[in-house]
Structure formats: structure tokens, C-alpha cells
Amino acid sequence: TSNGDQASVAGYYVPGDGGGGMFYWNSTSSGTDDAGSIILPTGHVGAGRWIRIVNGSASVLMFGALAGANSSVAIQAAIDAYSLVRVNGSFLVETTINLNSGNSLIGDGITSSVLTAAVSLGNTNLLASSAADNLLIDGIKFDGRNDAITPIGNVQPEATVFFDGGGTNIKVTNCHFARALTVGLALDATALNNLTNIYVTDSLFDGSARGGIFCKRIGTAIWIQRNVFNNTVNSTFSGAVNFDKPISISAFTDIWITDNQIIQTIEGGPVIVEYDTVTTTASYDVHILNNTYHGTSAGQGGGFKVGGAERVWVENNSVIKCSVNGIYMEGCIDAWVVNNYTEDTGRAGIILAEDSVSETGNVPTRNYVTGNIIKNANLDGNTLGLPVSGGASEDSYGIHVRGPADYIYIRDNKFLSDGDTFNGIYIDSAHYEITGNNFRGLHANRITIDNTAAAAPLSEFLILDNIQTATTDVGKASLVSVTTLLVTPDTPPVNAALGDIQITLTSLMNGTIAYGYVSNAANNTFNIILRTGSHGGTTNSGTITYNWSFDVSRVAVGRFGKTTH
């Protein structure tokens, strides 16, 4: 045999099985025989090897992968020998396959290229990497076999695909993650190496025990786009539940969760972006756009949740039938919740709350809730009416701002109810604006103002241009301040029915309790009747009339444009 001689091999096991190809003789090579790219002839001693000629990608069949058989060794050998490897067939995996920097693992589509966990794989990853960069996985189905392998509840060792120790430029596209022991795909920079430029697109996640995608600390730029998550959380599995989410991301900057479809007909958690308590790192620049979350009854799923983040956009999403809140913003600063649709939620359609779980100390600040449609919230049946001493629940409101909070803007939202099922807006905030909201489809309380937690709640606020805030239902005033002194609003004077608003304010005018109502819409006056007695008492200390510079029918209350006489 002379240097450079070529040989054609018809197959690996039999002619035409896809494992053949062209080789050339390298008389000086002493490379290790890997049963695919480098071949040491039987009985040959010393230098000289057959070297495979590859144009483009190398197939795992070239290393002896056999359809339906345990093929981990062959697949690993192909990955170690070539950067571009094709998985053309369905194979069992009995030991974890490890990717190297620069590897691309390409399939022929999720029905043709399948890697299935063998029972002998046990509680470990099917595919993994450690601090590897520039990875691509495309067109492959990964089957974790949680029907045959019992999960132990640890997310990292049991994720079907696990990228550990950070990594840059990782792309997963057109894949199918089925029956994961915990989550289908996990990315974890536990050594605080940054995860940077992560793309998970156009893939299917279904039948997982504990989630679809789990990604944590610390990273920059992640795109989760156009994926389908179908029952990726199954509450029948035992073990830890802190990662039971279709998508869970913490401590990232520049997050894009867009155009995904989440279907959860089994009880599970929300899509969540949160603060990392280990590294005390928040998430920044969070974009949750154009996603749908759908259950088959009010008992499934949890919508979308963002905790302890800054600069957040939650826009054009829909949440239909979930067991808790449709959209939950916890301790977010500079957040926009815009043009979303929620229907049949167990509690609120949208809630803004202080960050009590993530321990950032954040309160909702500069949050904008605009253009949303809230339909049939509170299917849990929380008691309607006034919270706190009134005995009702804050969770009975379509939009719920749980104080303390500051600078909250609730504008142009629409409330729809098939019956007397939920209240409108509950707010406990220091500075706020409630304008342009439409309560025409609501049969319960329109707006409730609570000054329990917020600092100086009456210092600066605006309530303007809301549609149908008036109500003739007993005990369902448009605006009611909630304190330990107040149980239900007093019956308003007869002439209050001429206006659009009834308001109860507390901690005003040197500690007195004030009740206000429109007394004459024709001359644009707004009367405040002061009482020095206890709630429900009959002692009046006098009347102060505010004159407004615009039509009273627009319903404005606060420190904007009023004069006293």
C-alpha cells in the first residue's frame, strides 16, 4: 500500500447500511483507531492508517451506530472526530453523550432522527456539555423515557439535554424533547461562567415530569421563540418542585420569550423569570411577547410571572384557563404590561405585588398596565366586596396592586364578566393613575383603593375618564377606601345618583373621615362631606366643595386641577 492510495467501503456492517465511504492511506499517521474516522488495519504494526474522506457532515452510521440498538459509543466517537455530525436514524443511548466546543449535531427531522434513553442510562443526562461554546442541535427528537425510568427529583442530572458551566452561542432548533425525567433542556452556569447568546427556537417540549426549559445564572441574551410546550409539568411525579415550570429563567439580561404556545392540562407552574437568590442577581430587559398559555379547565397552569426584574415588557400575550393569576409581576421596576388577554383565571387576571419571595426588597415601581382585557377572573370564588375588614379577598379583583407600590398607571383596560364573578381594580399605592378603563362588562365592585400598605396613598393620584364606574348595586361603590374602620360603604345621599362616582377617603383633613359624591353635574362641583364621628355616624362637621375645571362626568379625583371654595 502506498501513501495516498484510496479505498471505497460499501458499508459498516453490510453494504448499503450508510456506514461506508472513501478512505485514503496515510503512511505516517499513528492516530488512534476510533472505528470510524481512523482505521488501523488488523495485524498492522507501526505507522500507517486509513483516514476517512468526509465532505460536509459525518454520519453516526460511519462509526457503527445501529438503529434500535445502544449506540452511545459510536455517537460519541463521531462527535469527538468531527465538528459536524449527522444523526440519521433512531438510536438508544445508554451513557451520556458529551458535546465539545464547535460541535453541530444535525438530524433529518424529529420523526426520522431520534435519540432515546435506554433504561440503563438511569438518572442522568442523555446529552450534555461542560463550558462548551458554539454548539448547534437541529432536527432531533430526544426521548427521556420517564415512563420507564423513575425520576429522583434533581433537575440537573436528570435533564434530557444539559449545558453546564456556561457557554456562548448555543442554538437548539427544530427539536422535540419528550418525556423528560425532569426538564427537557437545562442550562446552568453554576461556576458563574456566563451563558451568552442562547437560542431555543421552533421546538416541541411535551410530557416532561418537571418542566420544559430551565436556565439559571448568570447570562446575557437568551431567545426562546416559536416553541410549543405541551404538558411539560406533571404534578404526579414526586420530588422537588421549585423548577416545575414550562420555562424558568433567572439572573439573565436581555431575555426574549416570544411567540411560544404553552398548553398545560395538568396542574403546573407559570412561565417564570426571576431573581437569583444565590448570587443576588436580578434579571434585566425582559421581553415576554405574543405567547399563549392555555389550559383545559381553571385548575391547570399558572400563566406568566416575573419576579425582581427591571425593565420588563409583557405584551400581547393571552392566558386562558389557569388556576392562579394570569400575569404576576412581583417587585418589578419599570415594567409594561400591555395589550394582554386573560380569561378564566383562578385569581386575578393581572397582579402587581411586592417582592416578598425573591428578597430584593423591590416594590412595584413605575409599572404600566395598559390596554389589557380581563375576562372572568376569580374562578376560585374568592369573596367579592371589600377586603380587609370587609371580609372579602384581594384575589377577587381582575387587576390587583398589592402594596406597598409606587407610581402605578392603570390605563385603558377592559373588564368582561359572564356574571357577578369578580371585582375590577384593587390598588394600594402611593402615586397612581386609573384612567380610561372600561367597566361596562363588570357587575361587581369597580375600583377599590386601599391605603393600608402604601406610603401617603392620597398624596397624588388621578382617576379620570373611566367608563361606567357608577353602579346602583348596594354595597358596590365605584371607589372605596379600605381601613380597619370601614366595612361597607354608607348608603349615598339621593343626589349622588346623578353623578358618576362615589368615593370614600380616609386619613384626610386632620384625621377625619371624608365621604365624597357628585352633587351637581351641571355646575361641575364635587362635594366632600366631612365626618368627625366613627364610621356610620351621623355627625357632620361641614361641607367642602371642590370646583373642577373640566366636566365632572369625566370622573376625576385627586390633586389635579382642583380649587377649594
Secondary structure in CASP SS format (residue, H / E / C, confidence):
PFRMAT SS
TARGET T0000
AUTHOR 0000-0000-0000
METHOD secondary structure of the structure
MODEL  1
T C 1.00
S C 1.00
N C 1.00
G C 1.00
D C 1.00
Q E 1.00
A E 1.00
S E 1.00
V E 1.00
A C 1.00
G C 1.00
Y C 1.00
Y C 1.00
V C 1.00
P C 1.00
G C 1.00
D C 1.00
G C 1.00
G C 1.00
G C 1.00
G E 1.00
M E 1.00
F E 1.00
Y E 1.00
W E 1.00
N E 1.00
S C 1.00
T C 1.00
S C 1.00
S C 1.00
G C 1.00
T C 1.00
D C 1.00
D C 1.00
A C 1.00
G C 1.00
S C 1.00
I E 1.00
I E 1.00
L C 1.00
P C 1.00
T C 1.00
G C 1.00
H C 1.00
V C 1.00
G C 1.00
A C 1.00
G C 1.00
R E 1.00
W E 1.00
I E 1.00
R E 1.00
I E 1.00
V C 1.00
N C 1.00
G C 1.00
S C 1.00
A E 1.00
S E 1.00
V H 1.00
L H 1.00
M H 1.00
F H 1.00
G C 1.00
A C 1.00
L C 1.00
A C 1.00
G C 1.00
A C 1.00
N E 1.00
S C 1.00
S H 1.00
V H 1.00
A H 1.00
I H 1.00
Q H 1.00
A H 1.00
A H 1.00
I H 1.00
D H 1.00
A H 1.00
Y C 1.00
S C 1.00
L E 1.00
V E 1.00
R E 1.00
V E 1.00
N C 1.00
G C 1.00
S E 1.00
F E 1.00
L E 1.00
V E 1.00
E C 1.00
T C 1.00
T C 1.00
I E 1.00
N E 1.00
L C 1.00
N C 1.00
S C 1.00
G C 1.00
N C 1.00
S E 1.00
L E 1.00
I E 1.00
G E 1.00
D C 1.00
G C 1.00
I C 1.00
T C 1.00
S C 1.00
S C 1.00
V E 1.00
L E 1.00
T E 1.00
A E 1.00
A C 1.00
V H 1.00
S H 1.00
L H 1.00
G C 1.00
N C 1.00
T C 1.00
N C 1.00
L C 1.00
L E 1.00
A E 1.00
S E 1.00
S E 1.00
A C 1.00
A C 1.00
D C 1.00
N C 1.00
L E 1.00
L E 1.00
I E 1.00
D E 1.00
G C 1.00
I C 1.00
K E 1.00
F E 1.00
D E 1.00
G C 1.00
R C 1.00
N C 1.00
D C 1.00
A C 1.00
I C 1.00
T C 1.00
P C 1.00
I C 1.00
G C 1.00
N C 1.00
V H 1.00
Q H 1.00
P H 1.00
E H 1.00
A C 1.00
T C 1.00
V E 1.00
F E 1.00
F E 1.00
D E 1.00
G C 1.00
G C 1.00
G E 1.00
T E 1.00
N E 1.00
I E 1.00
K E 1.00
V E 1.00
T E 1.00
N C 1.00
C C 1.00
H E 1.00
F E 1.00
A E 1.00
R C 1.00
A C 1.00
L C 1.00
T C 1.00
V E 1.00
G E 1.00
L E 1.00
A E 1.00
L E 1.00
D E 1.00
A C 1.00
T C 1.00
A C 1.00
L C 1.00
N C 1.00
N C 1.00
L E 1.00
T E 1.00
N E 1.00
I E 1.00
Y E 1.00
V E 1.00
T E 1.00
D C 1.00
S C 1.00
L E 1.00
F E 1.00
D E 1.00
G C 1.00
S C 1.00
A C 1.00
R E 1.00
G E 1.00
G E 1.00
I E 1.00
F E 1.00
C E 1.00
K E 1.00
R E 1.00
I E 1.00
G E 1.00
T E 1.00
A E 1.00
I E 1.00
W E 1.00
I E 1.00
Q E 1.00
R C 1.00
N C 1.00
V E 1.00
F E 1.00
N E 1.00
N C 1.00
T C 1.00
V E 1.00
N C 1.00
S C 1.00
T C 1.00
F C 1.00
S C 1.00
G C 1.00
A C 1.00
V C 1.00
N C 1.00
F C 1.00
D C 1.00
K E 1.00
P E 1.00
I E 1.00
S E 1.00
I E 1.00
S E 1.00
A E 1.00
F E 1.00
T E 1.00
D E 1.00
I E 1.00
W E 1.00
I E 1.00
T E 1.00
D C 1.00
N C 1.00
Q E 1.00
I E 1.00
I E 1.00
Q C 1.00
T C 1.00
I C 1.00
E C 1.00
G C 1.00
G C 1.00
P C 1.00
V E 1.00
I E 1.00
V E 1.00
E E 1.00
Y C 1.00
D E 1.00
T C 1.00
V C 1.00
T C 1.00
T C 1.00
T E 1.00
A C 1.00
S C 1.00
Y E 1.00
D E 1.00
V E 1.00
H E 1.00
I E 1.00
L E 1.00
N C 1.00
N C 1.00
T E 1.00
Y E 1.00
H E 1.00
G C 1.00
T C 1.00
S C 1.00
A C 1.00
G C 1.00
Q C 1.00
G C 1.00
G C 1.00
G C 1.00
F E 1.00
K E 1.00
V E 1.00
G E 1.00
G C 1.00
A C 1.00
E E 1.00
R E 1.00
V E 1.00
W E 1.00
V E 1.00
E E 1.00
N C 1.00
N C 1.00
S E 1.00
V E 1.00
I E 1.00
K E 1.00
C E 1.00
S C 1.00
V C 1.00
N C 1.00
G C 1.00
I E 1.00
Y E 1.00
M E 1.00
E E 1.00
G C 1.00
C C 1.00
I E 1.00
D E 1.00
A E 1.00
W E 1.00
V E 1.00
V E 1.00
N C 1.00
N C 1.00
Y E 1.00
T E 1.00
E E 1.00
D E 1.00
T E 1.00
G C 1.00
R C 1.00
A C 1.00
G C 1.00
I E 1.00
I E 1.00
L E 1.00
A E 1.00
E C 1.00
D C 1.00
S C 1.00
V C 1.00
S C 1.00
E C 1.00
T C 1.00
G C 1.00
N C 1.00
V C 1.00
P C 1.00
T E 1.00
R E 1.00
N E 1.00
Y E 1.00
V E 1.00
T E 1.00
G C 1.00
N C 1.00
I E 1.00
I E 1.00
K E 1.00
N C 1.00
A C 1.00
N C 1.00
L C 1.00
D C 1.00
G C 1.00
N C 1.00
T C 1.00
L C 1.00
G C 1.00
L C 1.00
P C 1.00
V H 1.00
S H 1.00
G H 1.00
G C 1.00
A C 1.00
S C 1.00
E H 1.00
D H 1.00
S H 1.00
Y E 1.00
G E 1.00
I E 1.00
H E 1.00
V E 1.00
R C 1.00
G C 1.00
P C 1.00
A C 1.00
D E 1.00
Y E 1.00
I E 1.00
Y E 1.00
I E 1.00
R E 1.00
D C 1.00
N C 1.00
K E 1.00
F E 1.00
L E 1.00
S C 1.00
D C 1.00
G C 1.00
D C 1.00
T C 1.00
F C 1.00
N E 1.00
G E 1.00
I E 1.00
Y E 1.00
I E 1.00
D C 1.00
S C 1.00
A C 1.00
H E 1.00
Y E 1.00
E E 1.00
I E 1.00
T E 1.00
G C 1.00
N C 1.00
N E 1.00
F E 1.00
R E 1.00
G E 1.00
L C 1.00
H C 1.00
A C 1.00
N C 1.00
R C 1.00
I E 1.00
T E 1.00
I E 1.00
D E 1.00
N C 1.00
T C 1.00
A C 1.00
A C 1.00
A C 1.00
A C 1.00
P C 1.00
L C 1.00
S C 1.00
E E 1.00
F E 1.00
L E 1.00
I E 1.00
L E 1.00
D C 1.00
N C 1.00
I E 1.00
Q C 1.00
T C 1.00
A C 1.00
T C 1.00
T C 1.00
D C 1.00
V C 1.00
G C 1.00
K C 1.00
A C 1.00
S C 1.00
L E 1.00
V E 1.00
S E 1.00
V E 1.00
T C 1.00
T C 1.00
L C 1.00
L C 1.00
V C 1.00
T C 1.00
P C 1.00
D C 1.00
T C 1.00
P C 1.00
P C 1.00
V H 1.00
N H 1.00
A H 1.00
A H 1.00
L H 1.00
G C 1.00
D C 1.00
I C 1.00
Q E 1.00
I E 1.00
T E 1.00
L E 1.00
T E 1.00
S E 1.00
L E 1.00
M C 1.00
N C 1.00
G C 1.00
T E 1.00
I E 1.00
A E 1.00
Y E 1.00
G E 1.00
Y E 1.00
V E 1.00
S E 1.00
N E 1.00
A C 1.00
A C 1.00
N C 1.00
N C 1.00
T E 1.00
F E 1.00
N E 1.00
I E 1.00
I E 1.00
L E 1.00
R E 1.00
T C 1.00
G C 1.00
S C 1.00
H C 1.00
G C 1.00
G C 1.00
T C 1.00
T C 1.00
N E 1.00
S E 1.00
G E 1.00
T E 1.00
I E 1.00
T E 1.00
Y E 1.00
N E 1.00
W E 1.00
S C 1.00
F C 1.00
D C 1.00
V H 1.00
S H 1.00
R H 1.00
V C 1.00
A C 1.00
V E 1.00
G E 1.00
R C 1.00
F C 1.00
G C 1.00
K E 1.00
T E 1.00
T E 1.00
H C 1.00
END
